[in-house]
Amino acid sequence: MKMAVSKRKSKRERRMKIAIYVMIIAMVLSSLTTGVALFL
């Protein structure tokens, strides 16, 4: 992708990506903890 992206949007996109990654990690951790609780 060789499109001219404004610097203002890049920061927002980075923050959105970080937020999405954090949400995914939180979901994985919650699922793992629930799985461990079920096994125990």
Beta strands, then each sheet from edge to edge (+ up, - down):
end
